[in-house]
């Protein structure tokens, strides 16, 4: 990677870790509170929405660079 990208990659990596740990914490708290259905829906929904957002973002970049 070019030197100027190192801070961007570091911030992205650290941001992904905090987002993932927040997802885990919220899911576990819902499970602990007896809301298993909500916890499963939240976890699956978060992953699906994240994947859709990644695909949409990638396609947007491809359009800009086309």
PyMOL Python script that loads the backbone (N, CA, C, O; Angstrom):
from pymol import cmd

cmd.read_pdbstr("""\
ATOM      1  N   UNK A   1       0.834  -1.196   0.000  1.00  0.00           N
ATOM      2  CA  UNK A   1       0.000   0.000   0.000  1.00  0.00           C
ATOM      3  C   UNK A   1       0.872   1.250   0.000  1.00  0.00           C
ATOM      4  O   UNK A   1       1.948   1.268   0.598  1.00  0.00           O
ATOM      5  N   UNK A   2       0.402   2.288  -0.670  1.00  0.00           N
ATOM      6  CA  UNK A   2       1.128   3.565  -0.574  1.00  0.00           C
ATOM      7  C   UNK A   2       1.122   4.065   0.877  1.00  0.00           C
ATOM      8  O   UNK A   2       0.199   3.789   1.643  1.00  0.00           O
ATOM      9  N   UNK A   3       2.155   4.792   1.223  1.00  0.00           N
ATOM     10  CA  UNK A   3       2.300   5.276   2.599  1.00  0.00           C
ATOM     11  C   UNK A   3       1.088   6.072   3.080  1.00  0.00           C
ATOM     12  O   UNK A   3       0.698   5.951   4.242  1.00  0.00           O
ATOM     13  N   UNK A   4       0.490   6.878   2.212  1.00  0.00           N
ATOM     14  CA  UNK A   4      -0.638   7.728   2.614  1.00  0.00           C
ATOM     15  C   UNK A   4      -1.892   6.913   2.947  1.00  0.00           C
ATOM     16  O   UNK A   4      -2.803   7.423   3.599  1.00  0.00           O
ATOM     17  N   UNK A   5      -1.945   5.654   2.503  1.00  0.00           N
ATOM     18  CA  UNK A   5      -3.127   4.831   2.785  1.00  0.00           C
ATOM     19  C   UNK A   5      -3.068   4.139   4.149  1.00  0.00           C
ATOM     20  O   UNK A   5      -4.090   3.661   4.641  1.00  0.00           O
ATOM     21  N   UNK A   6      -1.899   4.082   4.756  1.00  0.00           N
ATOM     22  CA  UNK A   6      -1.759   3.386   6.037  1.00  0.00           C
ATOM     23  C   UNK A   6      -2.716   3.915   7.112  1.00  0.00           C
ATOM     24  O   UNK A   6      -3.367   3.108   7.777  1.00  0.00           O
ATOM     25  N   UNK A   7      -2.832   5.241   7.313  1.00  0.00           N
ATOM     26  CA  UNK A   7      -3.797   5.724   8.319  1.00  0.00           C
ATOM     27  C   UNK A   7      -5.246   5.347   7.968  1.00  0.00           C
ATOM     28  O   UNK A   7      -6.040   5.034   8.855  1.00  0.00           O
ATOM     29  N   UNK A   8      -5.580   5.379   6.687  1.00  0.00           N
ATOM     30  CA  UNK A   8      -6.945   5.022   6.293  1.00  0.00           C
ATOM     31  C   UNK A   8      -7.237   3.563   6.593  1.00  0.00           C
ATOM     32  O   UNK A   8      -8.319   3.230   7.078  1.00  0.00           O
ATOM     33  N   UNK A   9      -6.290   2.702   6.310  1.00  0.00           N
ATOM     34  CA  UNK A   9      -6.476   1.278   6.579  1.00  0.00           C
ATOM     35  C   UNK A   9      -6.554   1.036   8.082  1.00  0.00           C
ATOM     36  O   UNK A   9      -7.388   0.255   8.540  1.00  0.00           O
ATOM     37  N   UNK A  10      -5.699   1.693   8.847  1.00  0.00           N
ATOM     38  CA  UNK A  10      -5.708   1.524  10.300  1.00  0.00           C
ATOM     39  C   UNK A  10      -7.039   1.973  10.897  1.00  0.00           C
ATOM     40  O   UNK A  10      -7.606   1.281  11.743  1.00  0.00           O
ATOM     41  N   UNK A  11      -7.538   3.128  10.459  1.00  0.00           N
ATOM     42  CA  UNK A  11      -8.820   3.620  10.966  1.00  0.00           C
ATOM     43  C   UNK A  11      -9.946   2.676  10.557  1.00  0.00           C
ATOM     44  O   UNK A  11     -10.827   2.381  11.364  1.00  0.00           O
ATOM     45  N   UNK A  12      -9.927   2.204   9.321  1.00  0.00           N
ATOM     46  CA  UNK A  12     -10.954   1.274   8.862  1.00  0.00           C
ATOM     47  C   UNK A  12     -10.931  -0.020   9.648  1.00  0.00           C
ATOM     48  O   UNK A  12     -11.983  -0.546  10.012  1.00  0.00           O
ATOM     49  N   UNK A  13      -9.738  -0.539   9.915  1.00  0.00           N
ATOM     50  CA  UNK A  13      -9.613  -1.781  10.670  1.00  0.00           C
ATOM     51  C   UNK A  13     -10.114  -1.611  12.097  1.00  0.00           C
ATOM     52  O   UNK A  13     -10.889  -2.431  12.590  1.00  0.00           O
ATOM     53  N   UNK A  14      -9.669  -0.543  12.761  1.00  0.00           N
ATOM     54  CA  UNK A  14     -10.108  -0.292  14.139  1.00  0.00           C
ATOM     55  C   UNK A  14     -11.611  -0.021  14.196  1.00  0.00           C
ATOM     56  O   UNK A  14     -12.289  -0.458  15.126  1.00  0.00           O
ATOM     57  N   UNK A  15     -12.121   0.692  13.214  1.00  0.00           N
ATOM     58  CA  UNK A  15     -13.558   0.956  13.166  1.00  0.00           C
ATOM     59  C   UNK A  15     -14.364  -0.311  12.998  1.00  0.00           C
ATOM     60  O   UNK A  15     -15.429  -0.460  13.598  1.00  0.00           O
ATOM     61  N   UNK A  16     -13.862  -1.228  12.186  1.00  0.00           N
ATOM     62  CA  UNK A  16     -14.583  -2.484  11.995  1.00  0.00           C
ATOM     63  C   UNK A  16     -14.584  -3.312  13.272  1.00  0.00           C
ATOM     64  O   UNK A  16     -15.571  -3.984  13.570  1.00  0.00           O
ATOM     65  N   UNK A  17     -13.490  -3.273  14.031  1.00  0.00           N
ATOM     66  CA  UNK A  17     -13.447  -4.028  15.284  1.00  0.00           C
ATOM     67  C   UNK A  17     -14.451  -3.484  16.296  1.00  0.00           C
ATOM     68  O   UNK A  17     -15.136  -4.256  16.967  1.00  0.00           O
ATOM     69  N   UNK A  18     -14.541  -2.158  16.411  1.00  0.00           N
ATOM     70  CA  UNK A  18     -15.474  -1.595  17.383  1.00  0.00           C
ATOM     71  C   UNK A  18     -16.914  -1.817  16.946  1.00  0.00           C
ATOM     72  O   UNK A  18     -17.787  -2.032  17.788  1.00  0.00           O
ATOM     73  N   UNK A  19     -17.177  -1.770  15.648  1.00  0.00           N
ATOM     74  CA  UNK A  19     -18.531  -2.035  15.150  1.00  0.00           C
ATOM     75  C   UNK A  19     -18.915  -3.477  15.422  1.00  0.00           C
ATOM     76  O   UNK A  19     -20.031  -3.748  15.866  1.00  0.00           O
ATOM     77  N   UNK A  20     -18.002  -4.406  15.160  1.00  0.00           N
ATOM     78  CA  UNK A  20     -18.285  -5.825  15.372  1.00  0.00           C
ATOM     79  C   UNK A  20     -18.477  -6.122  16.848  1.00  0.00           C
ATOM     80  O   UNK A  20     -19.366  -6.897  17.202  1.00  0.00           O
ATOM     81  N   UNK A  21     -17.670  -5.530  17.722  1.00  0.00           N
ATOM     82  CA  UNK A  21     -17.829  -5.785  19.152  1.00  0.00           C
ATOM     83  C   UNK A  21     -19.142  -5.191  19.661  1.00  0.00           C
ATOM     84  O   UNK A  21     -19.774  -5.755  20.555  1.00  0.00           O
ATOM     85  N   UNK A  22     -19.552  -4.061  19.097  1.00  0.00           N
ATOM     86  CA  UNK A  22     -20.850  -3.480  19.468  1.00  0.00           C
ATOM     87  C   UNK A  22     -22.003  -4.381  19.052  1.00  0.00           C
ATOM     88  O   UNK A  22     -22.967  -4.546  19.800  1.00  0.00           O
ATOM     89  N   UNK A  23     -21.908  -4.962  17.867  1.00  0.00           N
ATOM     90  CA  UNK A  23     -22.925  -5.914  17.397  1.00  0.00           C
ATOM     91  C   UNK A  23     -23.002  -7.111  18.334  1.00  0.00           C
ATOM     92  O   UNK A  23     -24.093  -7.543  18.704  1.00  0.00           O
ATOM     93  N   UNK A  24     -21.854  -7.644  18.716  1.00  0.00           N
ATOM     94  CA  UNK A  24     -21.836  -8.793  19.620  1.00  0.00           C
ATOM     95  C   UNK A  24     -22.439  -8.442  20.970  1.00  0.00           C
ATOM     96  O   UNK A  24     -23.239  -9.203  21.514  1.00  0.00           O
ATOM     97  N   UNK A  25     -22.060  -7.297  21.510  1.00  0.00           N
ATOM     98  CA  UNK A  25     -22.563  -6.895  22.825  1.00  0.00           C
ATOM     99  C   UNK A  25     -24.076  -6.732  22.807  1.00  0.00           C
ATOM    100  O   UNK A  25     -24.768  -7.250  23.684  1.00  0.00           O
ATOM    101  N   UNK A  26     -24.592  -6.014  21.811  1.00  0.00           N
ATOM    102  CA  UNK A  26     -26.037  -5.809  21.730  1.00  0.00           C
ATOM    103  C   UNK A  26     -26.776  -7.134  21.588  1.00  0.00           C
ATOM    104  O   UNK A  26     -27.820  -7.332  22.209  1.00  0.00           O
ATOM    105  N   UNK A  27     -26.241  -8.041  20.775  1.00  0.00           N
ATOM    106  CA  UNK A  27     -26.861  -9.350  20.577  1.00  0.00           C
ATOM    107  C   UNK A  27     -26.864 -10.143  21.883  1.00  0.00           C
ATOM    108  O   UNK A  27     -27.881 -10.729  22.254  1.00  0.00           O
ATOM    109  N   UNK A  28     -25.734 -10.161  22.572  1.00  0.00           N
ATOM    110  CA  UNK A  28     -25.657 -10.894  23.841  1.00  0.00           C
ATOM    111  C   UNK A  28     -26.572 -10.304  24.903  1.00  0.00           C
ATOM    112  O   UNK A  28     -27.175 -11.046  25.678  1.00  0.00           O
ATOM    113  N   UNK A  29     -26.683  -8.982  24.948  1.00  0.00           N
ATOM    114  CA  UNK A  29     -27.579  -8.358  25.922  1.00  0.00           C
ATOM    115  C   UNK A  29     -29.039  -8.718  25.642  1.00  0.00           C
ATOM    116  O   UNK A  29     -29.812  -8.959  26.569  1.00  0.00           O
ATOM    117  N   UNK A  30     -29.411  -8.753  24.361  1.00  0.00           N
ATOM    118  CA  UNK A  30     -30.778  -9.165  24.020  1.00  0.00           C
ATOM    119  C   UNK A  30     -31.020 -10.619  24.416  1.00  0.00           C
ATOM    120  O   UNK A  30     -32.084 -10.956  24.935  1.00  0.00           O
ATOM    121  N   UNK A  31     -30.038 -11.473  24.171  1.00  0.00           N
ATOM    122  CA  UNK A  31     -30.173 -12.881  24.551  1.00  0.00           C
ATOM    123  C   UNK A  31     -30.321 -13.009  26.067  1.00  0.00           C
ATOM    124  O   UNK A  31     -31.161 -13.767  26.554  1.00  0.00           O
ATOM    125  N   UNK A  32     -29.511 -12.272  26.799  1.00  0.00           N
ATOM    126  CA  UNK A  32     -29.558 -12.317  28.258  1.00  0.00           C
ATOM    127  C   UNK A  32     -30.908 -11.848  28.790  1.00  0.00           C
ATOM    128  O   UNK A  32     -31.396 -12.352  29.801  1.00  0.00           O
ATOM    129  N   UNK A  33     -31.502 -10.888  28.105  1.00  0.00           N
ATOM    130  CA  UNK A  33     -32.797 -10.353  28.523  1.00  0.00           C
ATOM    131  C   UNK A  33     -33.966 -11.204  28.060  1.00  0.00           C
ATOM    132  O   UNK A  33     -35.121 -10.827  28.254  1.00  0.00           O
ATOM    133  N   UNK A  34     -33.677 -12.352  27.447  1.00  0.00           N
ATOM    134  CA  UNK A  34     -34.734 -13.257  27.026  1.00  0.00           C
ATOM    135  C   UNK A  34     -35.373 -12.897  25.698  1.00  0.00           C
ATOM    136  O   UNK A  34     -36.477 -13.353  25.400  1.00  0.00           O
ATOM    137  N   UNK A  35     -34.702 -12.092  24.903  1.00  0.00           N
ATOM    138  CA  UNK A  35     -35.236 -11.689  23.603  1.00  0.00           C
ATOM    139  C   UNK A  35     -34.431 -12.344  22.486  1.00  0.00           C
ATOM    140  O   UNK A  35     -33.813 -11.674  21.659  1.00  0.00           O
ATOM    141  N   UNK A  36     -34.460 -13.680  22.490  1.00  0.00           N
ATOM    142  CA  UNK A  36     -33.651 -14.449  21.544  1.00  0.00           C
ATOM    143  C   UNK A  36     -34.050 -14.152  20.098  1.00  0.00           C
ATOM    144  O   UNK A  36     -33.182 -14.011  19.237  1.00  0.00           O
ATOM    145  N   UNK A  37     -35.334 -14.056  19.827  1.00  0.00           N
ATOM    146  CA  UNK A  37     -35.788 -13.775  18.476  1.00  0.00           C
ATOM    147  C   UNK A  37     -35.288 -12.437  17.975  1.00  0.00           C
ATOM    148  O   UNK A  37     -34.845 -12.320  16.833  1.00  0.00           O
ATOM    149  N   UNK A  38     -35.356 -11.435  18.820  1.00  0.00           N
ATOM    150  CA  UNK A  38     -34.859 -10.109  18.451  1.00  0.00           C
ATOM    151  C   UNK A  38     -33.349 -10.144  18.243  1.00  0.00           C
ATOM    152  O   UNK A  38     -32.832  -9.495  17.334  1.00  0.00           O
ATOM    153  N   UNK A  39     -32.644 -10.896  19.078  1.00  0.00           N
ATOM    154  CA  UNK A  39     -31.189 -10.987  18.960  1.00  0.00           C
ATOM    155  C   UNK A  39     -30.786 -11.632  17.637  1.00  0.00           C
ATOM    156  O   UNK A  39     -29.889 -11.143  16.950  1.00  0.00           O
ATOM    157  N   UNK A  40     -31.444 -12.720  17.287  1.00  0.00           N
ATOM    158  CA  UNK A  40     -31.131 -13.399  16.024  1.00  0.00           C
ATOM    159  C   UNK A  40     -31.479 -12.495  14.849  1.00  0.00           C
ATOM    160  O   UNK A  40     -30.699 -12.381  13.904  1.00  0.00           O
ATOM    161  N   UNK A  41     -32.634 -11.855  14.898  1.00  0.00           N
ATOM    162  CA  UNK A  41     -33.033 -10.942  13.829  1.00  0.00           C
ATOM    163  C   UNK A  41     -32.077  -9.776  13.689  1.00  0.00           C
ATOM    164  O   UNK A  41     -31.752  -9.365  12.575  1.00  0.00           O
ATOM    165  N   UNK A  42     -31.629  -9.246  14.796  1.00  0.00           N
ATOM    166  CA  UNK A  42     -30.686  -8.126  14.794  1.00  0.00           C
ATOM    167  C   UNK A  42     -29.351  -8.554  14.184  1.00  0.00           C
ATOM    168  O   UNK A  42     -28.793  -7.846  13.346  1.00  0.00           O
ATOM    169  N   UNK A  43     -28.846  -9.703  14.603  1.00  0.00           N
ATOM    170  CA  UNK A  43     -27.557 -10.176  14.094  1.00  0.00           C
ATOM    171  C   UNK A  43     -27.630 -10.466  12.599  1.00  0.00           C
ATOM    172  O   UNK A  43     -26.772 -10.024  11.836  1.00  0.00           O
ATOM    173  N   UNK A  44     -28.648 -11.203  12.184  1.00  0.00           N
ATOM    174  CA  UNK A  44     -28.784 -11.536  10.760  1.00  0.00           C
ATOM    175  C   UNK A  44     -29.043 -10.275   9.941  1.00  0.00           C
ATOM    176  O   UNK A  44     -28.435 -10.079   8.888  1.00  0.00           O
ATOM    177  N   UNK A  45     -29.934  -9.432  10.419  1.00  0.00           N
ATOM    178  CA  UNK A  45     -30.243  -8.198   9.707  1.00  0.00           C
ATOM    179  C   UNK A  45     -29.026  -7.299   9.555  1.00  0.00           C
ATOM    180  O   UNK A  45     -28.826  -6.696   8.501  1.00  0.00           O
ATOM    181  N   UNK A  46     -28.217  -7.206  10.596  1.00  0.00           N
ATOM    182  CA  UNK A  46     -27.019  -6.368  10.535  1.00  0.00           C
ATOM    183  C   UNK A  46     -26.029  -6.889   9.504  1.00  0.00           C
ATOM    184  O   UNK A  46     -25.438  -6.109   8.757  1.00  0.00           O
ATOM    185  N   UNK A  47     -25.848  -8.194   9.460  1.00  0.00           N
ATOM    186  CA  UNK A  47     -24.922  -8.775   8.496  1.00  0.00           C
ATOM    187  C   UNK A  47     -25.448  -8.583   7.075  1.00  0.00           C
ATOM    188  O   UNK A  47     -24.694  -8.207   6.179  1.00  0.00           O
ATOM    189  N   UNK A  48     -26.732  -8.840   6.868  1.00  0.00           N
ATOM    190  CA  UNK A  48     -27.312  -8.707   5.526  1.00  0.00           C
ATOM    191  C   UNK A  48     -27.243  -7.261   5.052  1.00  0.00           C
ATOM    192  O   UNK A  48     -26.833  -7.000   3.921  1.00  0.00           O
ATOM    193  N   UNK A  49     -27.639  -6.324   5.898  1.00  0.00           N
ATOM    194  CA  UNK A  49     -27.604  -4.911   5.515  1.00  0.00           C
ATOM    195  C   UNK A  49     -26.157  -4.471   5.256  1.00  0.00           C
ATOM    196  O   UNK A  49     -25.905  -3.694   4.334  1.00  0.00           O
ATOM    197  N   UNK A  50     -25.211  -4.958   6.057  1.00  0.00           N
ATOM    198  CA  UNK A  50     -23.810  -4.624   5.831  1.00  0.00           C
ATOM    199  C   UNK A  50     -23.297  -5.134   4.496  1.00  0.00           C
ATOM    200  O   UNK A  50     -22.572  -4.430   3.793  1.00  0.00           O
ATOM    201  N   UNK A  51     -23.676  -6.363   4.145  1.00  0.00           N
ATOM    202  CA  UNK A  51     -23.253  -6.920   2.861  1.00  0.00           C
ATOM    203  C   UNK A  51     -23.880  -6.169   1.690  1.00  0.00           C
ATOM    204  O   UNK A  51     -23.217  -5.899   0.689  1.00  0.00           O
ATOM    205  N   UNK A  52     -25.161  -5.834   1.825  1.00  0.00           N
ATOM    206  CA  UNK A  52     -25.823  -5.065   0.766  1.00  0.00           C
ATOM    207  C   UNK A  52     -25.153  -3.700   0.610  1.00  0.00           C
ATOM    208  O   UNK A  52     -24.922  -3.244  -0.510  1.00  0.00           O
ATOM    209  N   UNK A  53     -24.843  -3.054   1.724  1.00  0.00           N
ATOM    210  CA  UNK A  53     -24.181  -1.748   1.657  1.00  0.00           C
ATOM    211  C   UNK A  53     -22.812  -1.860   0.992  1.00  0.00           C
ATOM    212  O   UNK A  53     -22.418  -0.975   0.233  1.00  0.00           O
ATOM    213  N   UNK A  54     -22.088  -2.937   1.271  1.00  0.00           N
ATOM    214  CA  UNK A  54     -20.777  -3.131   0.647  1.00  0.00           C
ATOM    215  C   UNK A  54     -20.909  -3.307  -0.864  1.00  0.00           C
ATOM    216  O   UNK A  54     -20.121  -2.749  -1.629  1.00  0.00           O
ATOM    217  N   UNK A  55     -21.899  -4.078  -1.290  1.00  0.00           N
ATOM    218  CA  UNK A  55     -22.113  -4.292  -2.728  1.00  0.00           C
ATOM    219  C   UNK A  55     -22.519  -2.981  -3.400  1.00  0.00           C
ATOM    220  O   UNK A  55     -22.002  -2.648  -4.467  1.00  0.00           O
ATOM    221  N   UNK A  56     -23.425  -2.246  -2.796  1.00  0.00           N
ATOM    222  CA  UNK A  56     -23.866  -0.969  -3.365  1.00  0.00           C
ATOM    223  C   UNK A  56     -22.687   0.009  -3.437  1.00  0.00           C
ATOM    224  O   UNK A  56     -22.523   0.705  -4.439  1.00  0.00           O
ATOM    225  N   UNK A  57     -21.880   0.064  -2.397  1.00  0.00           N
ATOM    226  CA  UNK A  57     -20.720   0.941  -2.402  1.00  0.00           C
ATOM    227  C   UNK A  57     -19.729   0.563  -3.478  1.00  0.00           C
ATOM    228  O   UNK A  57     -19.179   1.430  -4.158  1.00  0.00           O
ATOM    229  N   UNK A  58     -19.501  -0.723  -3.636  1.00  0.00           N
ATOM    230  CA  UNK A  58     -18.567  -1.185  -4.675  1.00  0.00           C
ATOM    231  C   UNK A  58     -19.080  -0.828  -6.070  1.00  0.00           C
ATOM    232  O   UNK A  58     -18.315  -0.376  -6.922  1.00  0.00           O
ATOM    233  N   UNK A  59     -20.368  -1.031  -6.293  1.00  0.00           N
ATOM    234  CA  UNK A  59     -20.943  -0.684  -7.600  1.00  0.00           C
ATOM    235  C   UNK A  59     -20.888   0.811  -7.843  1.00  0.00           C
ATOM    236  O   UNK A  59     -20.654   1.239  -8.972  1.00  0.00           O
ATOM    237  N   UNK A  60     -21.098   1.609  -6.820  1.00  0.00           N
ATOM    238  CA  UNK A  60     -21.012   3.060  -6.979  1.00  0.00           C
ATOM    239  C   UNK A  60     -19.604   3.479  -7.374  1.00  0.00           C
ATOM    240  O   UNK A  60     -19.430   4.351  -8.225  1.00  0.00           O
ATOM    241  N   UNK A  61     -18.608   2.868  -6.766  1.00  0.00           N
ATOM    242  CA  UNK A  61     -17.216   3.163  -7.119  1.00  0.00           C
ATOM    243  C   UNK A  61     -16.948   2.746  -8.557  1.00  0.00           C
ATOM    244  O   UNK A  61     -16.290   3.475  -9.299  1.00  0.00           O
ATOM    245  N   UNK A  62     -17.444   1.593  -8.956  1.00  0.00           N
ATOM    246  CA  UNK A  62     -17.250   1.130 -10.329  1.00  0.00           C
ATOM    247  C   UNK A  62     -17.887   2.096 -11.324  1.00  0.00           C
ATOM    248  O   UNK A  62     -17.318   2.343 -12.388  1.00  0.00           O
ATOM    249  N   UNK A  63     -19.061   2.649 -10.999  1.00  0.00           N
ATOM    250  CA  UNK A  63     -19.720   3.603 -11.874  1.00  0.00           C
ATOM    251  C   UNK A  63     -18.920   4.894 -12.014  1.00  0.00           C
ATOM    252  O   UNK A  63     -18.820   5.464 -13.100  1.00  0.00           O
ATOM    253  N   UNK A  64     -18.359   5.341 -10.912  1.00  0.00           N
ATOM    254  CA  UNK A  64     -17.591   6.577 -10.934  1.00  0.00           C
ATOM    255  C   UNK A  64     -16.320   6.407 -11.768  1.00  0.00           C
ATOM    256  O   UNK A  64     -15.896   7.329 -12.464  1.00  0.00           O
ATOM    257  N   UNK A  65     -15.728   5.234 -11.691  1.00  0.00           N
ATOM    258  CA  UNK A  65     -14.472   4.992 -12.391  1.00  0.00           C
ATOM    259  C   UNK A  65     -14.655   4.422 -13.796  1.00  0.00           C
ATOM    260  O   UNK A  65     -13.674   4.113 -14.472  1.00  0.00           O
ATOM    261  N   UNK A  66     -15.896   4.284 -14.236  1.00  0.00           N
ATOM    262  CA  UNK A  66     -16.149   3.704 -15.566  1.00  0.00           C
ATOM    263  C   UNK A  66     -15.954   4.728 -16.666  1.00  0.00           C
ATOM    264  O   UNK A  66     -16.125   4.411 -17.843  1.00  0.00           O
TER     265      UNK A  66
END
""", "prot")
cmd.dss("prot")
cmd.show_as("cartoon", "prot")
cmd.util.cbc("prot")
cmd.orient("prot")
